Amino acid sequence: MTLKEWAAVIIARKRLANKPETAESLSNCVNRIMDYNNGKDLKLYDIDLTFLRSFEAYQIGKGNSPNTVYLIKHN
């Protein structure tokens, strides 16, 4: 399963649960990860600690605050 496939399921569940803000936040997180990966989808097994640490460093390097990075990682 890919990140986009998994995210579509979770986002749909949030919308069904009347949580549109959470759905939008999750969608934004996926988009940021996809941007980081040059627009390419990822298999879930490719998202490991090394990938996440690199993504975190990239976001901080772009000037995002630690709170923004935290929200991206924990949504």
DOMARSE-522935 format. One record per residue: residue number from 1; x negated, y negated, z of N, C-alpha, C in turn. Coordinates in steps of 0.2 Angstrom, whole numbers. Layout:
BEGIN
 seq  n.xx  n.yy  n.zz ca.xx ca.yy ca.zz  c.xx  c.yy  c.zz
 NUM     X     Y     Z     X     Y     Z     X     Y     Z
...
***
This chain:
BEGIN
 seq  n.xx  n.yy  n.zz ca.xx ca.yy ca.zz  c.xx  c.yy  c.zz
   1    -4     6     0     0     0     0    -4    -6     0
   2    -2   -11    -3    -6   -18    -4    -3   -23     1
   3    -7   -28     2    -5   -33     7     1   -36     5
   4     2   -38    -2     8   -41    -4    14   -36    -4
   5    13   -30    -5    19   -25    -4    21   -25     3
   6    16   -24     8    18   -24    15    21   -30    17
   7    18   -36    15    21   -43    17    28   -44    15
   8    29   -41     9    36   -42     6    41   -38    11
   9    39   -33    13    44   -29    18    45   -33    24
  10    39   -35    27    40   -39    33    43   -45    33
  11    42   -49    27    45   -55    26    53   -54    25
  12    55   -49    21    62   -47    21    65   -46    27
  13    62   -42    31    65   -41    38    66   -47    42
  14    61   -52    42    61   -58    46    67   -62    43
  15    68   -62    37    74   -66    34    80   -63    36
  16    81   -56    36    87   -53    38    88   -54    45
  17    83   -55    49    84   -56    56    85   -64    58
  18    86   -67    52    87   -75    53    81   -78    56
  19    76   -77    54    69   -80    56    66   -83    50
  20    69   -88    47    66   -90    41    59   -94    42
  21    58   -97    47    52  -100    49    46   -95    49
  22    47   -89    53    42   -84    53    41   -81    46
  23    46   -80    42    45   -77    36    41   -82    31
  24    42   -88    32    38   -93    28    31   -94    31
  25    30   -93    37    23   -93    40    19   -87    38
  26    22   -81    38    19   -75    35    17   -76    28
  27    22   -78    24    21   -79    17    15   -84    16
  28    14   -89    20     8   -94    19     2   -90    21
  29     2   -86    26    -4   -82    28    -6   -78    23
  30    -2   -74    20    -3   -70    14    -6   -74     8
  31    -3   -79     7    -6   -83     2   -13   -86     3
  32   -15   -88     9   -21   -90    11   -26   -84    10
  33   -24   -78    12   -29   -72    12   -30   -71     4
  34   -25   -71     0   -25   -70    -7   -30   -75   -10
  35   -29   -81    -8   -33   -87   -11   -41   -85    -9
  36   -42   -83    -3   -49   -81    -1   -51   -75    -5
  37   -47   -71    -7   -49   -65   -11   -49   -66   -19
  38   -49   -73   -21   -49   -75   -28   -43   -73   -31
  39   -37   -73   -28   -31   -72   -30   -29   -64   -31
  40   -33   -60   -29   -32   -53   -30   -29   -50   -24
  41   -24   -45   -25   -21   -42   -20   -26   -37   -17
  42   -25   -35   -10   -29   -30    -7   -26   -24    -5
  43   -29   -19    -5   -26   -13    -1   -27   -14     6
  44   -22   -12    10   -22   -13    17   -29   -10    21
  45   -31    -5    18   -37    -2    21   -43    -6    20
  46   -43   -11    15   -49   -15    14   -49   -21    19
  47   -44   -22    22   -44   -27    27   -46   -24    34
  48   -53   -25    35   -56   -23    41   -59   -29    45
  49   -62   -27    50   -65   -32    55   -70   -37    51
  50   -74   -34    47   -79   -38    43   -75   -43    38
  51   -70   -40    35   -66   -45    31   -63   -50    35
  52   -60   -49    40   -57   -54    44   -61   -59    47
  53   -67   -57    49   -72   -61    52   -75   -66    46
  54   -76   -63    40   -78   -68    35   -72   -73    33
  55   -66   -70    33   -60   -75    32   -60   -80    37
  56   -61   -78    43   -61   -83    49   -66   -88    48
  57   -72   -86    46   -78   -91    45   -76   -96    39
  58   -73   -93    34   -71   -97    28   -66  -102    30
  59   -61  -100    34   -56  -105    36   -59  -111    40
  60   -63  -109    45   -67  -114    49   -71  -118    45
  61   -75  -115    40   -79  -119    36   -75  -124    31
  62   -69  -123    30   -64  -127    26   -62  -133    31
  63   -64  -133    37   -61  -138    42   -55  -136    46
  64   -52  -130    45   -46  -128    49   -48  -128    56
  65   -44  -130    60   -45  -129    67   -45  -122    70
  66   -48  -121    75   -47  -114    78   -40  -112    79
  67   -35  -117    81   -28  -115    81   -25  -113    75
  68   -27  -116    69   -25  -114    63   -27  -107    61
  69   -33  -106    62   -36   -99    61   -32   -94    65
  70   -31   -95    71   -28   -91    76   -21   -89    73
  71   -17   -94    71   -10   -93    68   -11   -89    62
  72   -16   -90    58   -16   -86    52   -17   -79    53
  73   -22   -78    58   -23   -71    60   -18   -67    64
  74   -14   -71    67    -9   -68    72    -2   -68    70
  75     0   -70    64     7   -70    61     8   -64    58
***
